[in-house]
Amino acid sequence: MAVDPGLLKVISSMNNLDDLNRFFEDIFTPAELDDISLRWKLLKDLHKGLTQRKIAEKYGISLCKITRGSKILKNKDSLVLEVLNSY
């Protein structure tokens, strides 16, 4: 399922982080925000070179949750990898 283009346009137009945070809090449940934040944290940790086992211990999650992030970062055409390289 693709993200609605209108939603992407709204998000990309927001320049104020406080407004963007409020918007996210309005449209996402706390659990969804936690999932998104966790995904970003583990991607950053993988990019820094932490092992999947260390990340699993750090966040108390299964290796299965980390495997997807690892696959994303192994793809040389990944936009996430490009973003993290310039982050």
DRENPA-3360 file (N, C-alpha, C; in nm, 2 decimals, always signed):
BEGIN
1 = MAVDPGLL = +0.08/-0.12/+0.00/+0.00/+0.00/+0.00/+0.09/+0.12/+0.00 ~ +0.07/+0.21/-0.09/+0.14/+0.34/-0.10/+0.08/+0.44/-0.01 ~ +0.17/+0.54/+0.03/+0.12/+0.65/+0.11/+0.05/+0.75/+0.02 ~ -0.06/+0.80/+0.07/-0.14/+0.89/-0.01/-0.06/+1.01/-0.05 ~ -0.05/+1.05/-0.18/+0.03/+1.16/-0.22/-0.01/+1.29/-0.16 ~ -0.14/+1.31/-0.13/-0.18/+1.43/-0.06/-0.12/+1.44/+0.08 ~ -0.11/+1.33/+0.15/-0.05/+1.33/+0.28/+0.10/+1.36/+0.27 ~ +0.17/+1.30/+0.18/+0.31/+1.33/+0.16/+0.33/+1.48/+0.13;
9 = KVISSMNN = +0.24/+1.54/+0.05/+0.26/+1.68/+0.01/+0.24/+1.77/+0.14 ~ +0.14/+1.74/+0.22/+0.12/+1.81/+0.34/+0.24/+1.80/+0.43 ~ +0.29/+1.68/+0.45/+0.41/+1.66/+0.54/+0.53/+1.73/+0.49 ~ +0.55/+1.72/+0.36/+0.67/+1.79/+0.30/+0.66/+1.94/+0.30 ~ +0.54/+1.99/+0.31/+0.52/+2.14/+0.31/+0.54/+2.20/+0.45 ~ +0.55/+2.12/+0.55/+0.56/+2.17/+0.69/+0.71/+2.20/+0.72 ~ +0.74/+2.32/+0.76/+0.87/+2.37/+0.79/+0.90/+2.38/+0.94 ~ +0.79/+2.38/+1.01/+0.80/+2.40/+1.16/+0.79/+2.26/+1.22;
17 = LDDLNRFF = +0.90/+2.22/+1.30/+0.91/+2.09/+1.36/+0.80/+2.08/+1.47 ~ +0.76/+2.18/+1.54/+0.66/+2.17/+1.64/+0.52/+2.14/+1.57 ~ +0.50/+2.21/+1.46/+0.37/+2.18/+1.38/+0.37/+2.04/+1.33 ~ +0.48/+2.00/+1.28/+0.49/+1.86/+1.22/+0.47/+1.76/+1.33 ~ +0.53/+1.78/+1.45/+0.51/+1.69/+1.56/+0.36/+1.69/+1.60 ~ +0.30/+1.80/+1.61/+0.16/+1.81/+1.65/+0.07/+1.74/+1.54 ~ +0.10/+1.76/+1.42/+0.03/+1.69/+1.31/+0.04/+1.54/+1.32 ~ +0.16/+1.49/+1.35/+0.19/+1.35/+1.36/+0.11/+1.30/+1.48;
25 = EDIFTPAE = +0.11/+1.37/+1.59/+0.04/+1.33/+1.71/-0.11/+1.33/+1.69 ~ -0.16/+1.41/+1.60/-0.31/+1.41/+1.57/-0.35/+1.29/+1.48 ~ -0.26/+1.25/+1.38/-0.31/+1.15/+1.29/-0.26/+1.01/+1.32 ~ -0.16/+1.00/+1.41/-0.10/+0.87/+1.44/-0.14/+0.84/+1.59 ~ -0.16/+0.71/+1.62/-0.18/+0.67/+1.76/-0.04/+0.67/+1.83 ~ -0.04/+0.67/+1.96/+0.09/+0.66/+2.03/+0.17/+0.54/+1.99 ~ +0.10/+0.43/+1.97/+0.17/+0.30/+1.93/+0.23/+0.32/+1.79 ~ +0.16/+0.38/+1.70/+0.21/+0.40/+1.57/+0.34/+0.49/+1.57;
33 = LDDISLRW = +0.33/+0.60/+1.65/+0.44/+0.69/+1.67/+0.56/+0.62/+1.73 ~ +0.53/+0.53/+1.83/+0.64/+0.45/+1.89/+0.71/+0.36/+1.78 ~ +0.63/+0.30/+1.70/+0.68/+0.21/+1.60/+0.77/+0.28/+1.50 ~ +0.72/+0.40/+1.45/+0.80/+0.48/+1.36/+0.93/+0.52/+1.42 ~ +0.92/+0.57/+1.54/+1.04/+0.62/+1.61/+1.14/+0.51/+1.63 ~ +1.09/+0.39/+1.67/+1.18/+0.27/+1.69/+1.24/+0.23/+1.56 ~ +1.17/+0.23/+1.45/+1.22/+0.20/+1.32/+1.34/+0.29/+1.29 ~ +1.32/+0.42/+1.31/+1.42/+0.52/+1.28/+1.55/+0.50/+1.37;
41 = KLLKDLHK = +1.52/+0.48/+1.50/+1.63/+0.45/+1.59/+1.72/+0.33/+1.55 ~ +1.65/+0.22/+1.52/+1.73/+0.10/+1.49/+1.80/+0.12/+1.35 ~ +1.74/+0.19/+1.26/+1.81/+0.22/+1.13/+1.94/+0.30/+1.16 ~ +1.93/+0.40/+1.25/+2.04/+0.48/+1.28/+2.15/+0.39/+1.35 ~ +2.11/+0.31/+1.44/+2.20/+0.22/+1.51/+2.27/+0.12/+1.42 ~ +2.19/+0.06/+1.33/+2.25/-0.03/+1.23/+2.35/+0.05/+1.14 ~ +2.32/+0.17/+1.10/+2.41/+0.25/+1.02/+2.54/+0.28/+1.09 ~ +2.53/+0.30/+1.23/+2.65/+0.33/+1.31/+2.73/+0.21/+1.32;
49 = GLTQRKIA = +2.68/+0.09/+1.29/+2.76/-0.03/+1.30/+2.72/-0.12/+1.42 ~ +2.62/-0.09/+1.50/+2.58/-0.17/+1.61/+2.53/-0.31/+1.55 ~ +2.56/-0.41/+1.62/+2.51/-0.54/+1.57/+2.36/-0.56/+1.60 ~ +2.30/-0.65/+1.52/+2.15/-0.67/+1.54/+2.12/-0.72/+1.68 ~ +2.21/-0.80/+1.73/+2.19/-0.85/+1.87/+2.20/-0.74/+1.97 ~ +2.29/-0.65/+1.96/+2.30/-0.53/+2.05/+2.18/-0.45/+2.04 ~ +2.13/-0.42/+1.92/+2.01/-0.34/+1.90/+1.89/-0.41/+1.97 ~ +1.88/-0.54/+1.95/+1.77/-0.62/+2.01/+1.77/-0.60/+2.16;
57 = EKYGISLC = +1.89/-0.61/+2.22/+1.90/-0.60/+2.36/+1.87/-0.46/+2.41 ~ +1.92/-0.36/+2.33/+1.90/-0.22/+2.37/+1.75/-0.18/+2.37 ~ +1.67/-0.23/+2.28/+1.53/-0.19/+2.27/+1.44/-0.30/+2.32 ~ +1.49/-0.41/+2.35/+1.40/-0.52/+2.40/+1.31/-0.57/+2.29 ~ +1.37/-0.59/+2.17/+1.29/-0.63/+2.05/+1.35/-0.76/+1.99 ~ +1.27/-0.82/+1.90/+1.32/-0.94/+1.84/+1.41/-0.91/+1.72 ~ +1.50/-1.00/+1.68/+1.59/-0.98/+1.57/+1.51/-0.96/+1.44 ~ +1.39/-1.02/+1.43/+1.30/-1.01/+1.31/+1.27/-0.87/+1.28;
65 = KITRGSKI = +1.25/-0.78/+1.38/+1.21/-0.64/+1.36/+1.33/-0.57/+1.30 ~ +1.45/-0.62/+1.33/+1.57/-0.55/+1.29/+1.62/-0.59/+1.15 ~ +1.58/-0.71/+1.11/+1.62/-0.77/+0.98/+1.58/-0.68/+0.87 ~ +1.45/-0.63/+0.87/+1.41/-0.54/+0.76/+1.49/-0.42/+0.75 ~ +1.53/-0.36/+0.86/+1.62/-0.24/+0.85/+1.75/-0.28/+0.80 ~ +1.80/-0.39/+0.83/+1.93/-0.44/+0.78/+1.93/-0.45/+0.63 ~ +1.82/-0.51/+0.58/+1.81/-0.53/+0.44/+1.80/-0.40/+0.36 ~ +1.73/-0.30/+0.42/+1.72/-0.17/+0.36/+1.86/-0.11/+0.35;
73 = LKNKDSLV = +1.94/-0.12/+0.45/+2.07/-0.05/+0.45/+2.17/-0.13/+0.36 ~ +2.14/-0.25/+0.33/+2.23/-0.33/+0.24/+2.21/-0.29/+0.09 ~ +2.09/-0.23/+0.06/+2.06/-0.19/-0.07/+2.13/-0.06/-0.10 ~ +2.22/-0.06/-0.19/+2.30/+0.06/-0.23/+2.21/+0.17/-0.29 ~ +2.10/+0.13/-0.34/+2.01/+0.23/-0.40/+1.90/+0.29/-0.30 ~ +1.92/+0.25/-0.17/+1.82/+0.29/-0.07/+1.83/+0.44/-0.04 ~ +1.71/+0.50/-0.04/+1.71/+0.64/+0.00/+1.74/+0.66/+0.14 ~ +1.69/+0.56/+0.22/+1.72/+0.57/+0.37/+1.87/+0.57/+0.39;
81 = LEVLNSY = +1.95/+0.49/+0.32/+2.09/+0.48/+0.33/+2.15/+0.62/+0.29 ~ +2.10/+0.67/+0.18/+2.15/+0.81/+0.14/+2.12/+0.91/+0.24 ~ +2.00/+0.91/+0.30/+1.97/+1.01/+0.41/+2.06/+0.99/+0.53 ~ +2.08/+0.87/+0.57/+2.17/+0.84/+0.69/+2.31/+0.88/+0.66 ~ +2.36/+0.86/+0.54/+2.49/+0.90/+0.50/+2.52/+1.05/+0.51 ~ +2.41/+1.12/+0.49/+2.42/+1.27/+0.49/+2.37/+1.33/+0.62 ~ +2.32/+1.24/+0.71/+2.26/+1.29/+0.84/+2.36/+1.33/+0.94;
% end
